[in-house]
Amino acid sequence: MIGIFRVSDSSSMASSHFTNKSVIRSRSAASLSVSFLFSHLSFCAASISATPPTPPLKVSGTHHFNPRIIIIVLSVLGIFITWVFLMAFLRFLIFKIRRKPKRVADDSERGAVSDTPIVPNLPDSEELLCEKKIFSVRRFCWNEIERLTMNFSRVIGEGGFSTVYLAYFTDSTLGALKIHSSSERLNRVFKQELQILLQVRHENIVKFLGYCDEREEGALLFEYVPNGSLHEKLHDRGVGGGSDSVLSWRKRMSIAFQLAEAIEYLHDNCSPQIVHCDIKASNILLDEQLNCKLCDFGFAKMGFSSMVVPSSMNPVMGSPGYIDPHYLRTGIASKKNDVYSFGVILLELVTGIEAFCSEKEQLLTSIAGPTLGNTKMVAEMVDPRLAGEFDLDEAIAMASISALCLRQQPSLRPSMAEILRTMREQISRFNDYAKL
């Protein structure tokens, strides 16, 4: 028993020992499981805490925009609008530049200097189309202007707003340089005259050679016309009063026809049409053969269909004795103003009397006007210095045309084209006069 008891005791002890070991192992496994579970939960918790919280959903329909996005959008839009305006301005600027008379590059801008008045067929010279003829003019620098005039040494003419100097070219030819006085208004007059001269080319209009616009005193260079003006030939009595100084009847008729052609060219053959607005005997120059050369476009108007209403930019301008009374009353300029002035010139050529006598303050139109319609009195009107050397039929025709030109109502006056047609019809020799 005792042995059995001991054996059982040993067995129980062994069993108990085995049981204890199992329990210990179970507890260890359980503790490991619990530790693993807690570490896994800790990792999950850390992961959950690292994720940004999801913003709550907005049920409302109101949208909230990021201010930065709004600023970017507005900046891009502003840049685009600025670009559009800039492109539009550049296109407008290019359009204005193309419409303005282009300035011809002079020799000094190309690295050389020349005294020649005309530079034709240069790639950078300005080509101008008038009556389907291409011609070019020179743009001079101020140093060339000073050299051409020998530092403005010789004055050959003076006006109210300009001075004319003699110009000398290296080929021994001469020119006439007109310098405008310096002022804002006269600078506009210079630019206006330049714009017109760049579009005019006719054998009975003084030839335009070039210009200088570097300074406020604009300079215009023309051919030199050696025989002075019609006013000087008609009214300045020669030394001794000899018959050689008297302008012959044939030359007077030639000048009348050539002047009519020049004015008709301005009115009808230039585009846009040009109204001279200051036709008078002192603005009609005479060359070596006493051919007519119309000059001085300072008062001229261009680019309108029929009339120009006066304004601060277009003041009433003209010369006593030649200016249209209707223009004086209304200030409305039209081609019929030139027609009126042409009628006065015809009277001067026939009678040899000045358009306006400052000493007596008399107008030629008031002296000779009443007798124009009486053909029997025309012979008495003719310049006595001709000593009867004139054609009476031609004198009657000239007086008749003058009377039409001097009508008070502009609409009743003929056009220059009609005047030329009448001259050719009534005086067959006018075609020969034009060639003198």
Buried (B, 14 or more C-beta within 10 A) or exposed (E): EEEEEEEEEEEEEEEEEEEEEEEEEEEEEEEEEEEEEEEEEEEEEEEEEEEEEEEEEEEEEEEEEEEEEEEEEEEEEEEEEEEEEEEEEEEEEEEEEEEEBBEBBBBBEEEEEBBBBBBEEBEBBBBBEBEEEEBBBBBBBBEBBBBBBEEBEEEBBEBEEBBBBBBBBEEEEBBBBBBBBEEEEBBEBBBBBBBBBBBBBBEBBBBBBBBBBBEEBBBBBBBBBEBBBBBBBBBEEEEEEEEEEBBEBBBBBBBBBBBBBBBBBBBBBBEEBBBBBBBBBBBBBBBEEBBBBBBBBBBBBBEBEEBBEBEEEBEBBBBEBBBBEBBEEBBBBBBBBBBBBBBBBBBBBBBBBBBBBEEEEBBBBEBBBEBBEEBEEBEEBBBEBBEEEBBEEBBBBBBBBBBBBBBEEBEEBBBBBBBBEBBBEBBEBBEEBBEB
